[in-house]
Amino acid sequence: MKKQVKTNAMRILEKSGINFEAVFYDSDGFMDGVSVAEKLGQDLRDVYKTLVTESKNHEYFVFVIPVAEELDLKKCAAAVGQKSLEMIHVKDITKVTGYIRGGCSPIGMKKQFKTVIDLTAEEREEIIFSGGRLGVQIKMAPGKLAELIGAEFLDITK
C-alpha cells in the first residue's frame, strides 16, 4: 500500500466539518469505476463516477452516477437547461477540472460547476466516489455531498 495522502477534496470536507471516510487502494494508473469497486469489494450501486460535459457555448456541467451506469446526455441536458451536451475530451479533463482522468472528484475542482447527482444516490446511506487522486476514494452521505457542492438529485442515467 502506498503512502496515504490527503487530497484537496479531503481538506475541503475537513474544513467544512463533514464526516467522511477516506478509502485507499493500490493504483498503477487509470482504472475504470467498475474495476475500482471490485478492487474495494464494494457493491457497484455504492460506487459513483464523476463525469464532465460541455455545452455548445462552452459551459461545463458535472454529473455523478453509479460506476456501472451510463450517462443519458439528453436527460442531463434537460436537467441543466441546455439543448445538448457532450462529454469533454479526455485531454481537457485536467485543464477544466484540475484533476486527472480516473481521479476526478466532484469536490474541489478548479471551479464549482453545476453538478447533478443521479437520483439513485438518495437511496444509499453512503456513496463512494473519487477523492481527487488515483488510489483515493471518499465515502460519505450523498445528502451531505449535495449540500456541500450545491448539487441536486435527478434521473440522469440510461
Number of C-alpha atoms within 10 A of each C-alpha: 8 9 7 12 12 13 16 16 20 22 13 14 19 12 9 10 9 14 11 17 12 18 16 19 15 14 15 8 10 14 16 12 21 19 14 25 21 12 13 15 9 13 10 18 18 20 27 25 23 23 20 23 20 18 17 11 8 10 12 21 22 23 25 25 26 25 21 15 17 11 18 13 18 16 18 25 19 13 16 16 9 16 12 16 24 16 15 17 10 11 10 14 19 15 11 15 21 16 20 19 21 23 24 24 27 30 23 21 17 12 11 15 18 15 22 25 26 20 17 17 23 16 11 14 11 18 21 26 29 26 27 26 21 22 23 24 27 21 19 19 17 21 18 16 21 18 10 15 16 13 21 17 19 17 16 24 19 10
